[in-house]
Amino acid sequence: MKKLELKFLNEDGKIVTYSLDKPIEPVEPATVNAAMDEIIAQDVFTSSGGDIVSKKSARVVENIVQEIDLGF
């Protein structure tokens, strides 16, 4: 399953990551950038290190799991 990870910096300078399942693809960088700006402007989230103050990065992550048959 794919996830969109939005990474921000908080007031303590630490990275805070929010993950969204099943992003709409293709992911548009301008849309993600605007959404992250809006999250910061609306002061939507906080963390143990204080409010979110800036954007760090965004990425799509896909986990692939392959079971191993152990024969028993």
C-alpha positions, 0 to 999 in steps of 0.5 A: 500500500502506498502512503503520502508522507508529509514532513514538517519541522516543529518549534524545537526543530524536530521532524514531524511526519504525517502519513496519508493512506492511498494518495491520489496519483499521480501526486501533484507537487504543487498540490502537496506544497499548497496543502502543506502551506495550508496546514501550517497557516491554519495551525492544524497540528501540534506536536510534543515539540510545539507547533509546526513551523515549516515544511521539510519534505514530502514523499510517496512510500510503498511497502511491499511484503513478500511472504516466505514459504517455510514448508511446514 
